[in-house]
Amino acid sequence: MTSPLGRVGLYARLSVTTEESISIERQLDAGRKYAAARGWTVVAEAVDDGVSATKNRPEDRPGWRSLLDTSESYDAVIVWKVDRLARRVLDFLHADETLRARGAGLVAVEDPIDLTTPSGRAFATMLAVFGEMEAAAISARVKAARRAIISTGRRAGGRPPFGFINVPNPDGPGMVLAHDQDRIGYVREMVVRAFARESLYGLARWLETSGVEPRSRSGRRDSARWHEASVEAILRAPALAGMTTYTPGRKPGEKSRADVLRDVDGLPVVDESTAIITPAERRELLAILDAAKLPGTRQRAGAEPALLYGLARCGSCGGLMYRATAAQGAARQYRCQQRGCPAPVSVNRGHLEAYVVSEFLATIGRLQVVELEPVEAEDPAPALVDIEHAISETLASMAEDGADVAALTDRLATLKSARSKAREAETAAPEVRTRRTGETFAEAWSKTEGVEARRGLLLSALEAVDVAPSPVRGRYPVGKRASLRWSTENL
């Protein structure tokens, strides 16, 4: 018997393309046969292959979107099962509402429902509820399995950090992290150089001159070239301190601060067999990298090193001055490029650098170089353990009959505040103090090679070099335009 419906569309979806039991072709074939048996004409077909219903709303999928946007008119859309369309109740209801706005309904081949009727829509809503519960249960099982794998020291998939490789687990199934003997030495040297305040730009150039090839990425034309972002990612990797990246509860597509695997006390789990630095050293390293993000402390990728980059500042607006060229590249300059600057300043690069070096050596050349070194601080880990234990005891006491819940709640709030402070201390940048090296700035300058290294020496003693606009057209003595601002902390 032919249904009043005449024109229908078909929709098929699959999360994993290797899932043969509910393949796209099987879903479409079932829909075609279902329509043919009822005398319906299929006027449109849409497919979303490799698309998760949990992570993607129907209206965000290209296949379903094309079915809604088609100029073809239809009375219903046939799906294999309701969960092919949606695994969340709200997604299902919204999709149903969109179809009804077009004057169409939904028909499921395997589910005994016809959403062209009110009773069918009510039953489909109940099925969607169970589908959402099933999806949540699957997600919980996957997360639990991932946590179990990571907690035992095994790899849960993904590419290992640079300097490390995945190897078969010698104590059981799966893979574990190990040192890549061909690269780990370079990572150790990168850490040493980073602690010596070598810039990311300098580290990238060192890796290239050392013949170290970055791991290629598909589609990257300059995959043989090191970039500052790649160098920074290596130095920030938790694996350097034997930690494992783990951020539970993060939803797909959600941006959140990456965390590491922690034990029951909230402390990072450390695998000392793969660590090349301690957790305390990692905190210091991250502080160095964070400081390197301040304005004027990073060279532009691929740019020629400039001695006063990060120091030269425009006397009109106070902004940084950047490398520039004039007269078809014949004259190298430092030039203000800040938007809104009332009178952008430019100055001959060679003249300014020569003047600054001369003043630098004449003024502080006889003074001793001062270095910063970390101050040994009390390890917050023992305090965290005690606090976590006290919190557990308090929570247990609150569950007892006759407990003074109000007092225990106040105690719990106090303990949580103390825990927050202890965790802040754990992640805080280490305190540093100054130490004189016994070597003068003039001696250090004479034996220091390379623009980057000498720039670092200038940065240790200078806050800025302010360059005033020239009062006349043409040449004007740079010494009358430039003034050096000295750093009082390191002198």
Secondary structure, DSSP 4 states (H G I P E B T S, - for coil): ---S--EEEEEEEESSTT-GGG-HHHHHHHHHHHHHHTTPEEEEEEEEET--TTTS-GGGSHHHHHHHH-S---SEEEESSGGGT-SSHHHHHHHHHHHHHTT-EEEETTTTEETTSHHHHHHHHHHHHHHHHHHHHHHHHHHHHHHHHHHTTB--SSPPPTTEEEEE-TTSSSEEEEE-TTTHHHHHHHHHHHHTT--HHHHHHHHHHTTPPPPP-TT-TTTTS--HHHHHHHHH-GGGGT--B--TTPPTT------B-B-TTSPBP--TTT-SS-HHHHHHHHHHHHHTTSTTSSPPTTPPP-TTTTTEEETTT--BEEEEEETTTTEEEEEE--TT-SS--EEEHHHHHHHHHHHHHHHHTTSEEEEEEEPP---SHHHHHHHHHHHHHHHHHHTSTT--HHHHHHHHHHHHHHHHHHHHHHHSPPPEEEEEEEEEHHHHHHH--SHHHHHHHHHHHEEEEEEPPPSSSS---GGGTEEEEEPSS--
